[in-house]
Amino acid sequence: MWRRSSRCGNENECVEVAVSQDCVLARDSKVPARSALCFTTAVWTDFLQAVRVGELEGS
């Protein structure tokens, strides 16, 4: 099941994520038929933590 942030509202320019057995999948909501990126749980957790603490601001 694909999910997107509630901050996207009715916009169609969001990143969507889904959790599979092997990884966290991410795709562009504008082009859902394109292949999704696959991240390990550890990498995805590190990414979310970096977002939370502001490490990626201005990047």
PyMOL Python script that loads the backbone (N, CA, C, O; Angstrom):
from pymol import cmd

cmd.read_pdbstr("""\
ATOM      1  N   MET A   1       0.843  -1.175   0.000  1.00  0.00           N
ATOM      2  CA  MET A   1       0.000   0.000   0.000  1.00  0.00           C
ATOM      3  C   MET A   1       0.892   1.244   0.000  1.00  0.00           C
ATOM      4  O   MET A   1       1.731   1.414   0.885  1.00  0.00           O
ATOM      5  N   TRP A   2       0.709   2.087  -0.972  1.00  0.00           N
ATOM      6  CA  TRP A   2       1.480   3.319  -1.091  1.00  0.00           C
ATOM      7  C   TRP A   2       0.868   4.398  -0.214  1.00  0.00           C
ATOM      8  O   TRP A   2      -0.352   4.548  -0.149  1.00  0.00           O
ATOM      9  N   ARG A   3       1.738   5.153   0.465  1.00  0.00           N
ATOM     10  CA  ARG A   3       1.292   6.256   1.322  1.00  0.00           C
ATOM     11  C   ARG A   3       2.077   7.507   0.962  1.00  0.00           C
ATOM     12  O   ARG A   3       3.179   7.437   0.416  1.00  0.00           O
ATOM     13  N   ARG A   4       1.484   8.655   1.280  1.00  0.00           N
ATOM     14  CA  ARG A   4       2.195   9.921   1.102  1.00  0.00           C
ATOM     15  C   ARG A   4       1.937  10.803   2.313  1.00  0.00           C
ATOM     16  O   ARG A   4       0.986  10.586   3.065  1.00  0.00           O
ATOM     17  N   SER A   5       2.767  11.769   2.485  1.00  0.00           N
ATOM     18  CA  SER A   5       2.653  12.661   3.632  1.00  0.00           C
ATOM     19  C   SER A   5       1.334  13.418   3.602  1.00  0.00           C
ATOM     20  O   SER A   5       0.842  13.784   2.534  1.00  0.00           O
ATOM     21  N   SER A   6       0.770  13.649   4.771  1.00  0.00           N
ATOM     22  CA  SER A   6      -0.452  14.455   4.850  1.00  0.00           C
ATOM     23  C   SER A   6      -0.170  15.903   4.445  1.00  0.00           C
ATOM     24  O   SER A   6      -1.100  16.646   4.131  1.00  0.00           O
ATOM     25  N   ARG A   7       1.085  16.306   4.448  1.00  0.00           N
ATOM     26  CA  ARG A   7       1.459  17.660   4.025  1.00  0.00           C
ATOM     27  C   ARG A   7       1.281  17.856   2.527  1.00  0.00           C
ATOM     28  O   ARG A   7       1.263  18.992   2.053  1.00  0.00           O
ATOM     29  N   CYS A   8       1.150  16.785   1.786  1.00  0.00           N
ATOM     30  CA  CYS A   8       0.963  16.884   0.338  1.00  0.00           C
ATOM     31  C   CYS A   8      -0.428  17.394  -0.005  1.00  0.00           C
ATOM     32  O   CYS A   8      -0.628  17.983  -1.067  1.00  0.00           O
ATOM     33  N   GLY A   9      -1.382  17.175   0.875  1.00  0.00           N
ATOM     34  CA  GLY A   9      -2.746  17.598   0.592  1.00  0.00           C
ATOM     35  C   GLY A   9      -3.254  16.945  -0.674  1.00  0.00           C
ATOM     36  O   GLY A   9      -3.112  15.736  -0.857  1.00  0.00           O
ATOM     37  N   ASN A  10      -3.845  17.738  -1.548  1.00  0.00           N
ATOM     38  CA  ASN A  10      -4.366  17.220  -2.811  1.00  0.00           C
ATOM     39  C   ASN A  10      -3.355  17.354  -3.945  1.00  0.00           C
ATOM     40  O   ASN A  10      -3.673  17.085  -5.104  1.00  0.00           O
ATOM     41  N   GLU A  11      -2.146  17.768  -3.610  1.00  0.00           N
ATOM     42  CA  GLU A  11      -1.096  17.913  -4.617  1.00  0.00           C
ATOM     43  C   GLU A  11      -0.759  16.548  -5.208  1.00  0.00           C
ATOM     44  O   GLU A  11      -0.988  15.512  -4.583  1.00  0.00           O
ATOM     45  N   ASN A  12      -0.221  16.564  -6.398  1.00  0.00           N
ATOM     46  CA  ASN A  12       0.201  15.306  -7.010  1.00  0.00           C
ATOM     47  C   ASN A  12       1.706  15.308  -7.249  1.00  0.00           C
ATOM     48  O   ASN A  12       2.200  14.615  -8.139  1.00  0.00           O
ATOM     49  N   GLU A  13       2.427  16.083  -6.456  1.00  0.00           N
ATOM     50  CA  GLU A  13       3.878  16.157  -6.589  1.00  0.00           C
ATOM     51  C   GLU A  13       4.512  15.769  -5.266  1.00  0.00           C
ATOM     52  O   GLU A  13       5.113  16.603  -4.587  1.00  0.00           O
ATOM     53  N   CYS A  14       4.379  14.524  -4.909  1.00  0.00           N
ATOM     54  CA  CYS A  14       4.854  14.030  -3.626  1.00  0.00           C
ATOM     55  C   CYS A  14       5.667  12.759  -3.819  1.00  0.00           C
ATOM     56  O   CYS A  14       5.618  12.114  -4.866  1.00  0.00           O
ATOM     57  N   VAL A  15       6.395  12.431  -2.804  1.00  0.00           N
ATOM     58  CA  VAL A  15       7.060  11.129  -2.762  1.00  0.00           C
ATOM     59  C   VAL A  15       6.115  10.183  -2.037  1.00  0.00           C
ATOM     60  O   VAL A  15       5.590  10.521  -0.976  1.00  0.00           O
ATOM     61  N   GLU A  16       5.899   9.019  -2.593  1.00  0.00           N
ATOM     62  CA  GLU A  16       5.066   8.009  -1.963  1.00  0.00           C
ATOM     63  C   GLU A  16       5.963   6.888  -1.471  1.00  0.00           C
ATOM     64  O   GLU A  16       6.971   6.571  -2.102  1.00  0.00           O
ATOM     65  N   VAL A  17       5.598   6.288  -0.345  1.00  0.00           N
ATOM     66  CA  VAL A  17       6.389   5.186   0.206  1.00  0.00           C
ATOM     67  C   VAL A  17       5.496   3.982   0.479  1.00  0.00           C
ATOM     68  O   VAL A  17       4.297   4.110   0.729  1.00  0.00           O
ATOM     69  N   ALA A  18       6.114   2.824   0.422  1.00  0.00           N
ATOM     70  CA  ALA A  18       5.451   1.568   0.753  1.00  0.00           C
ATOM     71  C   ALA A  18       6.490   0.666   1.392  1.00  0.00           C
ATOM     72  O   ALA A  18       7.679   0.755   1.084  1.00  0.00           O
ATOM     73  N   VAL A  19       6.040  -0.193   2.274  1.00  0.00           N
ATOM     74  CA  VAL A  19       6.953  -1.117   2.944  1.00  0.00           C
ATOM     75  C   VAL A  19       6.721  -2.510   2.379  1.00  0.00           C
ATOM     76  O   VAL A  19       5.597  -3.011   2.356  1.00  0.00           O
ATOM     77  N   SER A  20       7.799  -3.119   1.928  1.00  0.00           N
ATOM     78  CA  SER A  20       7.722  -4.501   1.451  1.00  0.00           C
ATOM     79  C   SER A  20       8.485  -5.382   2.433  1.00  0.00           C
ATOM     80  O   SER A  20       9.023  -4.887   3.423  1.00  0.00           O
ATOM     81  N   GLN A  21       8.534  -6.648   2.171  1.00  0.00           N
ATOM     82  CA  GLN A  21       9.280  -7.565   3.041  1.00  0.00           C
ATOM     83  C   GLN A  21      10.755  -7.228   3.082  1.00  0.00           C
ATOM     84  O   GLN A  21      11.394  -7.344   4.128  1.00  0.00           O
ATOM     85  N   ASP A  22      11.298  -6.810   1.952  1.00  0.00           N
ATOM     86  CA  ASP A  22      12.733  -6.619   1.825  1.00  0.00           C
ATOM     87  C   ASP A  22      13.217  -5.192   2.025  1.00  0.00           C
ATOM     88  O   ASP A  22      14.366  -4.976   2.410  1.00  0.00           O
ATOM     89  N   CYS A  23      12.343  -4.204   1.765  1.00  0.00           N
ATOM     90  CA  CYS A  23      12.822  -2.828   1.806  1.00  0.00           C
ATOM     91  C   CYS A  23      11.667  -1.834   1.910  1.00  0.00           C
ATOM     92  O   CYS A  23      10.489  -2.190   1.879  1.00  0.00           O
ATOM     93  N   VAL A  24      12.070  -0.571   2.034  1.00  0.00           N
ATOM     94  CA  VAL A  24      11.117   0.536   1.962  1.00  0.00           C
ATOM     95  C   VAL A  24      11.211   1.065   0.541  1.00  0.00           C
ATOM     96  O   VAL A  24      12.291   1.420   0.070  1.00  0.00           O
ATOM     97  N   LEU A  25      10.079   1.114  -0.131  1.00  0.00           N
ATOM     98  CA  LEU A  25      10.022   1.569  -1.513  1.00  0.00           C
ATOM     99  C   LEU A  25       9.625   3.037  -1.559  1.00  0.00           C
ATOM    100  O   LEU A  25       8.801   3.481  -0.759  1.00  0.00           O
ATOM    101  N   ALA A  26      10.195   3.785  -2.474  1.00  0.00           N
ATOM    102  CA  ALA A  26       9.842   5.197  -2.663  1.00  0.00           C
ATOM    103  C   ALA A  26       9.654   5.439  -4.155  1.00  0.00           C
ATOM    104  O   ALA A  26      10.412   4.929  -4.980  1.00  0.00           O
ATOM    105  N   ARG A  27       8.620   6.236  -4.491  1.00  0.00           N
ATOM    106  CA  ARG A  27       8.378   6.551  -5.902  1.00  0.00           C
ATOM    107  C   ARG A  27       7.846   7.974  -6.026  1.00  0.00           C
ATOM    108  O   ARG A  27       7.395   8.577  -5.052  1.00  0.00           O
ATOM    109  N   ASP A  28       7.907   8.481  -7.221  1.00  0.00           N
ATOM    110  CA  ASP A  28       7.405   9.809  -7.557  1.00  0.00           C
ATOM    111  C   ASP A  28       5.916   9.683  -7.865  1.00  0.00           C
ATOM    112  O   ASP A  28       5.527   8.912  -8.742  1.00  0.00           O
ATOM    113  N   SER A  29       5.085  10.434  -7.149  1.00  0.00           N
ATOM    114  CA  SER A  29       3.641  10.319  -7.362  1.00  0.00           C
ATOM    115  C   SER A  29       3.210  10.815  -8.735  1.00  0.00           C
ATOM    116  O   SER A  29       2.130  10.455  -9.204  1.00  0.00           O
ATOM    117  N   LYS A  30       4.031  11.635  -9.392  1.00  0.00           N
ATOM    118  CA  LYS A  30       3.684  12.125 -10.726  1.00  0.00           C
ATOM    119  C   LYS A  30       3.831  11.032 -11.783  1.00  0.00           C
ATOM    120  O   LYS A  30       3.175  11.070 -12.824  1.00  0.00           O
ATOM    121  N   VAL A  31       4.703  10.052 -11.502  1.00  0.00           N
ATOM    122  CA  VAL A  31       4.971   8.988 -12.472  1.00  0.00           C
ATOM    123  C   VAL A  31       4.988   7.646 -11.731  1.00  0.00           C
ATOM    124  O   VAL A  31       6.041   7.020 -11.616  1.00  0.00           O
ATOM    125  N   PRO A  32       3.839   7.203 -11.231  1.00  0.00           N
ATOM    126  CA  PRO A  32       3.811   5.982 -10.422  1.00  0.00           C
ATOM    127  C   PRO A  32       4.183   4.711 -11.178  1.00  0.00           C
ATOM    128  O   PRO A  32       4.540   3.716 -10.548  1.00  0.00           O
ATOM    129  N   ALA A  33       4.112   4.715 -12.488  1.00  0.00           N
ATOM    130  CA  ALA A  33       4.461   3.520 -13.257  1.00  0.00           C
ATOM    131  C   ALA A  33       5.978   3.318 -13.358  1.00  0.00           C
ATOM    132  O   ALA A  33       6.447   2.226 -13.677  1.00  0.00           O
ATOM    133  N   ARG A  34       6.729   4.373 -13.084  1.00  0.00           N
ATOM    134  CA  ARG A  34       8.198   4.268 -13.134  1.00  0.00           C
ATOM    135  C   ARG A  34       8.675   3.408 -11.967  1.00  0.00           C
ATOM    136  O   ARG A  34       8.012   3.341 -10.931  1.00  0.00           O
ATOM    137  N   SER A  35       9.793   2.770 -12.128  1.00  0.00           N
ATOM    138  CA  SER A  35      10.341   1.900 -11.079  1.00  0.00           C
ATOM    139  C   SER A  35      10.555   2.677  -9.778  1.00  0.00           C
ATOM    140  O   SER A  35      10.987   3.830  -9.781  1.00  0.00           O
ATOM    141  N   ALA A  36      10.242   2.015  -8.680  1.00  0.00           N
ATOM    142  CA  ALA A  36      10.445   2.609  -7.359  1.00  0.00           C
ATOM    143  C   ALA A  36      11.878   2.356  -6.897  1.00  0.00           C
ATOM    144  O   ALA A  36      12.526   1.402  -7.326  1.00  0.00           O
ATOM    145  N   LEU A  37      12.355   3.229  -6.014  1.00  0.00           N
ATOM    146  CA  LEU A  37      13.652   3.022  -5.380  1.00  0.00           C
ATOM    147  C   LEU A  37      13.453   2.133  -4.165  1.00  0.00           C
ATOM    148  O   LEU A  37      12.417   2.210  -3.505  1.00  0.00           O
ATOM    149  N   CYS A  38      14.429   1.292  -3.864  1.00  0.00           N
ATOM    150  CA  CYS A  38      14.341   0.364  -2.742  1.00  0.00           C
ATOM    151  C   CYS A  38      15.456   0.692  -1.743  1.00  0.00           C
ATOM    152  O   CYS A  38      16.636   0.696  -2.094  1.00  0.00           O
ATOM    153  N   PHE A  39      15.063   0.968  -0.487  1.00  0.00           N
ATOM    154  CA  PHE A  39      16.012   1.293   0.575  1.00  0.00           C
ATOM    155  C   PHE A  39      15.896   0.262   1.684  1.00  0.00           C
ATOM    156  O   PHE A  39      14.797  -0.191   2.006  1.00  0.00           O
ATOM    157  N   THR A  40      17.030  -0.108   2.268  1.00  0.00           N
ATOM    158  CA  THR A  40      16.951  -0.995   3.429  1.00  0.00           C
ATOM    159  C   THR A  40      16.278  -0.238   4.567  1.00  0.00           C
ATOM    160  O   THR A  40      16.240   0.993   4.575  1.00  0.00           O
ATOM    161  N   THR A  41      15.756  -0.979   5.512  1.00  0.00           N
ATOM    162  CA  THR A  41      15.113  -0.351   6.663  1.00  0.00           C
ATOM    163  C   THR A  41      16.096   0.541   7.407  1.00  0.00           C
ATOM    164  O   THR A  41      15.728   1.629   7.850  1.00  0.00           O
ATOM    165  N   ALA A  42      17.338   0.096   7.549  1.00  0.00           N
ATOM    166  CA  ALA A  42      18.346   0.883   8.263  1.00  0.00           C
ATOM    167  C   ALA A  42      18.630   2.205   7.558  1.00  0.00           C
ATOM    168  O   ALA A  42      18.717   3.247   8.208  1.00  0.00           O
ATOM    169  N   VAL A  43      18.774   2.171   6.247  1.00  0.00           N
ATOM    170  CA  VAL A  43      19.040   3.393   5.489  1.00  0.00           C
ATOM    171  C   VAL A  43      17.845   4.338   5.574  1.00  0.00           C
ATOM    172  O   VAL A  43      18.023   5.543   5.751  1.00  0.00           O
ATOM    173  N   TRP A  44      16.633   3.807   5.449  1.00  0.00           N
ATOM    174  CA  TRP A  44      15.432   4.637   5.521  1.00  0.00           C
ATOM    175  C   TRP A  44      15.301   5.267   6.913  1.00  0.00           C
ATOM    176  O   TRP A  44      14.952   6.442   7.026  1.00  0.00           O
ATOM    177  N   THR A  45      15.575   4.510   7.953  1.00  0.00           N
ATOM    178  CA  THR A  45      15.520   5.035   9.326  1.00  0.00           C
ATOM    179  C   THR A  45      16.535   6.164   9.506  1.00  0.00           C
ATOM    180  O   THR A  45      16.220   7.189  10.110  1.00  0.00           O
ATOM    181  N   ASP A  46      17.747   5.982   8.989  1.00  0.00           N
ATOM    182  CA  ASP A  46      18.769   7.039   9.061  1.00  0.00           C
ATOM    183  C   ASP A  46      18.321   8.291   8.315  1.00  0.00           C
ATOM    184  O   ASP A  46      18.535   9.407   8.790  1.00  0.00           O
ATOM    185  N   PHE A  47      17.704   8.114   7.157  1.00  0.00           N
ATOM    186  CA  PHE A  47      17.198   9.244   6.387  1.00  0.00           C
ATOM    187  C   PHE A  47      16.132  10.012   7.175  1.00  0.00           C
ATOM    188  O   PHE A  47      16.186  11.238   7.266  1.00  0.00           O
ATOM    189  N   LEU A  48      15.173   9.294   7.736  1.00  0.00           N
ATOM    190  CA  LEU A  48      14.111   9.954   8.507  1.00  0.00           C
ATOM    191  C   LEU A  48      14.677  10.697   9.704  1.00  0.00           C
ATOM    192  O   LEU A  48      14.217  11.794  10.022  1.00  0.00           O
ATOM    193  N   GLN A  49      15.662  10.121  10.373  1.00  0.00           N
ATOM    194  CA  GLN A  49      16.286  10.791  11.518  1.00  0.00           C
ATOM    195  C   GLN A  49      16.990  12.074  11.066  1.00  0.00           C
ATOM    196  O   GLN A  49      16.902  13.098  11.745  1.00  0.00           O
ATOM    197  N   ALA A  50      17.680  12.028   9.936  1.00  0.00           N
ATOM    198  CA  ALA A  50      18.351  13.214   9.412  1.00  0.00           C
ATOM    199  C   ALA A  50      17.338  14.319   9.092  1.00  0.00           C
ATOM    200  O   ALA A  50      17.609  15.495   9.331  1.00  0.00           O
ATOM    201  N   VAL A  51      16.191  13.949   8.561  1.00  0.00           N
ATOM    202  CA  VAL A  51      15.133  14.924   8.274  1.00  0.00           C
ATOM    203  C   VAL A  51      14.629  15.538   9.578  1.00  0.00           C
ATOM    204  O   VAL A  51      14.474  16.755   9.678  1.00  0.00           O
ATOM    205  N   ARG A  52      14.375  14.695  10.572  1.00  0.00           N
ATOM    206  CA  ARG A  52      13.851  15.164  11.867  1.00  0.00           C
ATOM    207  C   ARG A  52      14.756  16.193  12.531  1.00  0.00           C
ATOM    208  O   ARG A  52      14.275  17.187  13.076  1.00  0.00           O
ATOM    209  N   VAL A  53      16.056  15.961  12.487  1.00  0.00           N
ATOM    210  CA  VAL A  53      16.976  16.856  13.188  1.00  0.00           C
ATOM    211  C   VAL A  53      17.480  17.998  12.305  1.00  0.00           C
ATOM    212  O   VAL A  53      18.295  18.803  12.757  1.00  0.00           O
ATOM    213  N   GLY A  54      17.017  18.084  11.066  1.00  0.00           N
ATOM    214  CA  GLY A  54      17.357  19.192  10.193  1.00  0.00           C
ATOM    215  C   GLY A  54      18.695  19.084   9.491  1.00  0.00           C
ATOM    216  O   GLY A  54      19.207  20.086   8.992  1.00  0.00           O
ATOM    217  N   GLU A  55      19.269  17.906   9.440  1.00  0.00           N
ATOM    218  CA  GLU A  55      20.575  17.731   8.792  1.00  0.00           C
ATOM    219  C   GLU A  55      20.526  18.014   7.296  1.00  0.00           C
ATOM    220  O   GLU A  55      21.553  18.345   6.704  1.00  0.00           O
ATOM    221  N   LEU A  56      19.380  17.895   6.683  1.00  0.00           N
ATOM    222  CA  LEU A  56      19.298  18.020   5.229  1.00  0.00           C
ATOM    223  C   LEU A  56      18.805  19.393   4.764  1.00  0.00           C
ATOM    224  O   LEU A  56      18.683  19.630   3.562  1.00  0.00           O
ATOM    225  N   GLU A  57      18.526  20.287   5.693  1.00  0.00           N
ATOM    226  CA  GLU A  57      18.042  21.611   5.320  1.00  0.00           C
ATOM    227  C   GLU A  57      19.113  22.364   4.558  1.00  0.00           C
ATOM    228  O   GLU A  57      20.274  22.390   4.965  1.00  0.00           O
ATOM    229  N   GLY A  58      18.722  22.972   3.455  1.00  0.00           N
ATOM    230  CA  GLY A  58      19.660  23.728   2.641  1.00  0.00           C
ATOM    231  C   GLY A  58      20.513  22.879   1.728  1.00  0.00           C
ATOM    232  O   GLY A  58      21.413  23.390   1.062  1.00  0.00           O
ATOM    233  N   SER A  59      20.242  21.591   1.689  1.00  0.00           N
ATOM    234  CA  SER A  59      21.041  20.709   0.819  1.00  0.00           C
ATOM    235  C   SER A  59      20.584  20.811  -0.606  1.00  0.00           C
ATOM    236  O   SER A  59      21.136  20.144  -1.480  1.00  0.00           O
TER     237      SER A  59
END
""", "prot")
cmd.dss("prot")
cmd.show_as("cartoon", "prot")
cmd.util.cbc("prot")
cmd.orient("prot")
